[in-house]
Amino acid sequence: MSAEDLEKYETEMELTLYREYRDVVGIFKYVVETDRRFYLCNQVDVKARTEAGDVFFEVSMTDAWVWDMYRPARFAKNVKVLTFKDVNVEELNQSDDIEVPKA
């Protein structure tokens, strides 16, 4: 496989992932972004924890979809993430005023 073939494959995978995101975003309530992944979910709980003087975040999500083109199954019933980095949680606007652009 040439470098060009690999690049074309990855571009197609990213486009497929974007299309899947566009199709499912409307069924989720929250967007959660960690240093490693981007998630959509319907329930999220973030707790700051301290252990041995270090602070980390425990993020629990229910009914989640993960943005990861190399993952064969992107839907998960329960997800738990532990991270020392920032966590961003946004509530999605469920209004009909905003639509995800169609490709």
C-alpha positions in Angstrom: 0.0 0.0 0.0 1.5 3.3 -1.0 1.5 6.5 1.1 -1.1 8.0 -1.3 -3.4 4.9 -0.9 -3.1 5.2 2.9 -3.9 8.9 2.8 -6.9 8.3 0.5 -8.1 5.5 2.9 -7.8 7.7 6.0 -9.7 10.6 4.2 -12.5 8.2 3.3 -12.6 6.9 6.9 -12.8 10.5 8.2 -15.6 11.4 5.8 -17.6 8.2 6.8 -17.1 9.2 10.5 -18.3 12.7 9.9 -21.4 11.4 8.1 -22.1 9.1 11.0 -21.7 12.0 13.4 -24.1 14.1 11.4 -26.7 11.3 11.5 -26.5 10.7 15.2 -25.8 14.1 16.8 -29.5 14.9 17.1 -30.2 12.0 19.5 -27.6 13.2 22.1 -27.8 15.9 24.8 -24.1 16.5 25.6 -20.8 16.9 23.9 -17.8 15.9 26.0 -14.2 16.6 24.9 -11.2 15.2 26.7 -7.5 15.3 25.7 -7.9 12.0 23.8 -11.5 11.7 22.6 -14.6 13.5 21.6 -18.0 12.0 22.8 -21.7 12.6 22.4 -23.8 11.3 25.3 -27.1 11.7 27.0 -25.9 11.8 30.6 -22.5 13.0 31.9 -21.0 13.4 35.4 -17.6 15.0 36.0 -15.9 14.7 39.4 -12.6 16.2 40.4 -10.6 13.7 42.5 -7.5 14.1 44.5 -5.0 11.3 45.3 -1.5 11.7 46.7 -1.7 15.5 46.0 -2.6 15.0 42.3 -5.9 16.2 40.9 -7.6 14.3 38.1 -11.0 14.1 36.6 -13.4 11.1 36.6 -15.9 11.5 33.7 -18.8 9.0 33.6 -21.1 9.0 30.5 -24.2 7.0 29.7 -25.5 6.2 26.2 -22.4 7.5 24.4 -21.0 7.7 20.9 -17.2 8.2 20.5 -15.5 10.0 17.6 -12.8 7.5 16.7 -12.4 6.3 13.1 -10.4 3.2 14.1 -13.0 1.9 16.5 -15.3 -0.7 15.0 -18.2 0.0 17.4 -18.7 3.7 18.3 -21.7 3.3 20.5 -21.3 2.4 24.2 -23.8 2.1 27.0 -21.4 3.3 29.7 -18.0 5.1 29.5 -15.7 6.1 32.2 -12.6 8.3 31.5 -9.9 9.2 34.0 -7.7 12.2 32.9 -5.3 14.7 34.4 -6.1 17.1 31.6 -9.0 19.5 31.0 -12.5 18.2 30.3 -15.0 20.2 28.3 -18.7 19.5 28.6 -21.3 21.3 26.5 -25.1 20.9 26.5 -26.4 20.6 22.9 -29.2 22.9 21.8 -32.1 20.7 21.1 -33.9 23.5 19.2 -35.0 23.0 15.6 -33.3 26.4 14.8 -29.9 24.8 14.4 -29.2 22.1 11.8 -26.0 20.2 11.1 -25.0 20.9 7.6 -25.7 18.2 5.0 -22.8 17.0 2.9 
